[in-house]
Amino acid sequence: MALGSRQLTHARLRTPRVAAAAGILFSMLLLAVFWLMRRSVPSDPLAPGAWLEGGVENVTLALNLVPFAGVAFLWFVGFLRNRLGSREDRFFATIFLGSALLLVAMLFAAAAVIGAIILAFHTAPETMMNSATFSFGRGLAHGLVNIYLVKTAAVFMITTSTIAIYTGLTSRLLAIGGYGIAAILLIGSYYIDWSILAFPLWVLLVSISIWTDRDNSEACG
């Protein structure tokens, strides 16, 4: 009886709706993080640090949400990789998993840099505002998110769209749309403000598609 219970629990943890819930949670958390950050932090990396004096409650809340978003994303990635099963291609699997881990690592690193800036400001507010340390940290966080994280997200979208086409995980139209959005992010993200929002919105659509796909649910139920 205990063995049967463990098998049932294991099967439930691998069902599509668990992954869909993780993907939806990740998308909503990441959208909230970007929204909170943009409410307080200027998009221009060369802007002065006046936002540090105006209160950092929104930024602090956003930083506290980042770890939960990262964990939810790893749950989402784990299901998609499991979905490949015996059809897993080493080339795509390596790029898929590698881009996912890089994405989470850069997201955490950017959050850590911003958190360090806030702590340094509270330690020495007079000297921090116009210091080279502030400029370096601000530029590092901006580059991690708006350049490297965006490009890595585009690679993840390409590999995920490929998996979706091979496995029928989502509709072909949604997978092809992922290719198009990824191409835009790879080429023009530097010129399109808020382009990073395209990634969590696309993950949200994929997650909703998985959740509402009755065939996937019945196959794994």
C-alpha positions as CSV (number, residue, x, y, z in Angstrom):
1,M,0.0,0.0,0.0
2,A,2.8,2.4,0.8
3,L,4.5,1.5,-2.5
4,G,1.3,2.3,-4.4
5,S,0.9,5.6,-2.5
6,R,4.5,6.6,-3.5
7,Q,3.9,5.7,-7.1
8,L,0.6,7.7,-7.1
9,T,2.4,10.7,-5.5
10,H,5.2,10.5,-8.1
11,A,2.8,10.4,-10.9
12,R,0.9,13.4,-9.7
13,L,4.2,15.4,-9.3
14,R,4.8,14.7,-13.0
15,T,1.4,15.7,-14.3
16,P,1.1,18.6,-16.8
17,R,-1.0,20.7,-14.5
18,V,1.8,20.8,-11.9
19,A,4.1,22.2,-14.5
20,A,1.5,24.6,-15.7
21,A,0.9,25.9,-12.2
22,A,4.7,26.3,-11.7
23,G,4.9,28.2,-15.1
24,I,2.0,30.4,-14.2
25,L,3.4,31.2,-10.8
26,F,6.8,32.0,-12.3
27,S,5.3,34.3,-14.9
28,M,3.2,36.2,-12.4
29,L,6.1,36.6,-10.0
30,L,8.5,37.7,-12.6
31,L,6.1,40.2,-14.0
32,A,5.5,41.6,-10.5
33,V,9.3,41.8,-10.0
34,F,9.8,43.8,-13.2
35,W,6.8,46.0,-12.5
36,L,8.0,46.8,-9.0
37,M,11.5,47.5,-10.2
38,R,10.5,49.8,-13.0
39,R,8.3,51.8,-10.6
40,S,11.3,52.8,-8.6
41,V,14.5,52.3,-10.7
42,P,15.1,54.3,-13.8
43,S,15.6,52.3,-17.0
44,D,18.7,54.4,-17.9
45,P,21.8,52.9,-16.3
46,L,23.4,56.3,-16.4
47,A,20.7,57.9,-14.3
48,P,21.6,59.2,-10.8
49,G,20.8,57.2,-7.7
50,A,18.0,59.5,-6.5
51,W,15.7,56.5,-6.3
52,L,17.7,55.2,-3.3
53,E,16.7,58.3,-1.3
54,G,13.1,58.1,-2.3
55,G,12.5,54.8,-0.5
56,V,13.3,51.2,-1.7
57,E,10.2,49.4,-0.5
58,N,9.2,48.3,-4.0
59,V,12.7,47.2,-4.9
60,T,13.1,45.3,-1.6
61,L,9.8,43.5,-2.2
62,A,10.8,42.7,-5.8
63,L,14.1,41.2,-4.6
64,N,12.3,39.0,-2.1
65,L,10.1,37.6,-4.9
66,V,13.0,36.7,-7.1
67,P,14.0,33.4,-5.3
68,F,10.4,32.2,-5.4
69,A,10.2,33.0,-9.2
70,G,13.5,31.1,-9.7
71,V,12.3,28.0,-7.9
72,A,9.0,28.0,-9.8
73,F,10.9,28.3,-13.1
74,L,13.0,25.2,-12.2
75,W,9.8,23.2,-11.5
76,F,8.5,24.3,-14.9
77,V,11.8,23.3,-16.6
78,G,11.9,20.0,-14.9
79,F,8.5,19.0,-16.3
80,L,9.4,20.0,-19.8
81,R,12.5,18.0,-19.7
82,N,10.6,15.0,-18.3
83,R,8.2,15.4,-21.2
84,L,10.9,14.6,-23.7
85,G,11.5,11.2,-22.1
86,S,13.1,8.8,-24.4
87,R,12.9,11.3,-27.3
88,E,15.4,13.6,-25.6
89,D,18.0,14.9,-28.0
90,R,21.3,15.5,-26.3
91,F,22.0,18.7,-28.3
92,F,18.6,20.4,-27.6
93,A,18.5,19.0,-24.1
94,T,21.9,20.5,-23.3
95,I,21.0,23.9,-24.7
96,F,17.5,23.8,-23.0
97,L,18.8,23.0,-19.6
98,G,21.9,25.1,-19.9
99,S,19.9,28.2,-20.9
100,A,17.4,27.7,-18.1
101,L,20.2,27.4,-15.5
102,L,22.0,30.4,-16.9
103,L,18.8,32.4,-16.8
104,V,18.1,31.7,-13.2
105,A,21.7,32.3,-12.3
106,M,21.7,35.7,-14.0
107,L,18.4,36.7,-12.4
108,F,19.7,35.8,-9.0
109,A,23.0,37.6,-9.6
110,A,21.3,40.8,-10.8
111,A,19.1,40.7,-7.7
112,A,22.1,40.2,-5.5
113,V,23.9,43.2,-7.1
114,I,20.9,45.5,-6.5
115,G,20.6,44.3,-3.0
116,A,24.2,45.0,-2.4
117,I,23.7,48.5,-3.8
118,I,20.9,49.2,-1.3
119,L,22.9,47.8,1.7
120,A,25.9,49.9,0.7
121,F,23.8,53.0,0.4
122,H,22.3,52.6,3.9
123,T,25.9,52.1,5.2
124,A,27.3,55.3,3.7
125,P,24.5,57.3,1.9
126,E,26.6,60.4,1.3
127,T,29.5,58.7,-0.4
128,M,27.5,56.0,-2.2
129,M,25.4,58.2,-4.4
130,N,28.2,59.6,-6.6
131,S,30.7,56.8,-6.2
132,A,32.2,54.5,-8.9
133,T,30.9,51.6,-6.9
134,F,27.3,52.7,-7.5
135,S,27.9,53.2,-11.2
136,F,29.5,49.8,-11.5
137,G,26.8,48.0,-9.7
138,R,24.0,49.7,-11.5
139,G,25.6,49.0,-14.9
140,L,26.3,45.4,-13.9
141,A,22.7,44.8,-12.9
142,H,21.4,46.5,-16.0
143,G,23.6,44.5,-18.3
144,L,22.8,41.2,-16.7
145,V,19.0,41.7,-17.1
146,N,18.6,43.8,-20.2
147,I,21.3,42.2,-22.3
148,Y,22.5,38.8,-21.2
149,L,19.3,37.6,-19.5
150,V,17.1,38.7,-22.4
151,K,19.4,36.8,-24.9
152,T,19.4,33.7,-22.8
153,A,15.6,33.8,-22.5
154,A,15.4,34.0,-26.3
155,V,17.6,30.8,-26.5
156,F,15.3,29.1,-24.0
157,M,12.2,30.1,-25.9
158,I,13.7,28.6,-29.1
159,T,14.5,25.3,-27.6
160,T,11.2,25.2,-25.7
161,S,9.3,25.9,-28.9
162,T,11.2,23.0,-30.6
163,I,10.3,20.7,-27.8
164,A,6.7,21.8,-28.0
165,I,6.6,21.0,-31.7
166,Y,8.2,17.6,-31.3
167,T,6.0,16.5,-28.4
168,G,2.8,18.4,-29.1
169,L,3.1,20.0,-25.7
170,T,1.4,23.2,-26.9
171,S,-0.2,24.3,-30.1
172,R,2.0,24.7,-33.1
173,L,0.9,28.3,-33.5
174,L,2.2,29.1,-29.9
175,A,5.5,27.3,-30.6
176,I,6.0,29.2,-33.9
177,G,5.1,32.4,-32.0
178,G,7.9,31.6,-29.6
179,Y,10.4,31.5,-32.5
180,G,9.2,34.9,-33.7
181,I,9.4,36.5,-30.2
182,A,12.8,35.0,-29.6
183,A,14.2,36.3,-32.9
184,I,13.0,39.8,-31.9
185,L,14.6,39.6,-28.5
186,L,17.9,38.3,-30.0
187,I,18.1,41.1,-32.6
188,G,16.3,44.1,-31.3
189,S,16.0,43.8,-27.5
190,Y,18.5,46.6,-27.0
191,Y,16.2,49.0,-28.9
192,I,12.9,47.9,-27.5
193,D,12.2,49.0,-23.9
194,W,10.4,46.5,-21.7
195,S,11.2,43.7,-24.2
196,I,12.1,41.4,-21.2
197,L,8.3,41.3,-20.4
198,A,7.8,39.2,-23.6
199,F,9.5,36.2,-21.9
200,P,7.3,35.8,-18.8
201,L,4.2,36.6,-20.9
202,W,5.1,33.8,-23.4
203,V,5.8,31.4,-20.5
204,L,2.3,32.3,-19.1
205,L,0.7,31.5,-22.4
206,V,2.5,28.2,-22.7
207,S,1.5,27.3,-19.1
208,I,-2.1,28.1,-19.7
209,S,-2.0,26.0,-22.9
210,I,-0.6,23.1,-20.9
211,W,-3.2,23.5,-18.1
212,T,-6.2,23.6,-20.6
213,D,-4.9,20.7,-22.7
214,R,-7.2,17.9,-21.8
215,D,-5.3,15.3,-23.8
216,N,-2.1,15.9,-21.9
217,S,-4.0,15.8,-18.6
218,E,-5.7,12.5,-19.4
219,A,-2.4,10.9,-20.7
220,C,-0.6,11.7,-17.4
221,G,-3.6,11.4,-15.1
